[in-house]
C-alpha cells in the first residue's frame, strides 16, 4: 500500500503512463489486479522520473530526492533536509546542490520528492506549554536517538495552548517480531516485508516520558490511513460499486 498526498499524477515520462490516485488507487481500475500492481510498482520506481518531468515543465524548479527515489542511498527525508540546511534559521538557497533541475532560487525554492512503502503522521498532544519538555520527549523517541522508535521522525511544536509531539512514522524493513513484543502492522511490497510503529506504542512511550513531570496526554491524532484501514475502505468501495472512490474521500475522517 502506498501513501502519498491526495493527488492525480500523470507520469508521461514513463512507458507505463498510468494515472495514480493516492491514498487509494482508483477503484474502477482496481478491479484489474495486474493494473493495480503495475501502478503500485511504478509509483515507487518512477518517482524520480516525476521530479525530472517537473523540472522540465516548470523552468526554474529543482528537487532533492529522498526515500526510495534516492537510489542507491535511500536516505530519509529528515537526513536530506539536514543536508541542505532546511532546519537553519536562514536557508541559503545558493549553497544547495539539487539532485534534479537548476540551481535553486528564492522564487521557486526546492521541492523534496520521494517515495516510501508507507508513511503516516501520528501527533500526540501533551497538556503543557513547556516546549523544552516536548523537545526532550521528541528527542527520546526519535529513531536516530539511542532507544528511539524505528521509523519515527519527530518534532515538538506549540499547539493550541499545549505542545504537540508531531511524528512522521515511516515503514521499516522486517516484520513486527523484529521490533519487540507488541504487534506492528505489516505490509508486503514486491516480496519484501515492511512494518511500522503503531500509534498505541508512540502514545504509550510519550505517556511514560511525561508522567514523571506531572503532565498528561490530551489526545492522539492520526493523519493518513493505516494499511488495514486502506484495505477496509478499498474493499468497501469495490463491494458497493463506487468507481471513483477518491471523490468520496472528503467524507472520510482521516
Buried (B, 14 or more C-beta within 10 A) or exposed (E): BBBBEEEEBEBEBBEBEBEBBBBBBBBBBBEEEEBBEEBBBBBBBBBBBBBBBBBEEEEEBBBBBBBBBBEEEBBBBBEBBEEBBBEEEEBEBEEBEBBBBEEBEEEBEBBBBBBBBBBBBBBBBBBBEBEEBBBBBBBBBBBEEEEBBBBBBBBBBEBEEBBBBBBBBBBBEBEBEEBEEEBBBBBEBEEEBBBBBBBEBBBBBBBEBBEEEEBEBBEBEBEBBBBEBBBEBBEEBBEEEBEEBBEBBEEEEE
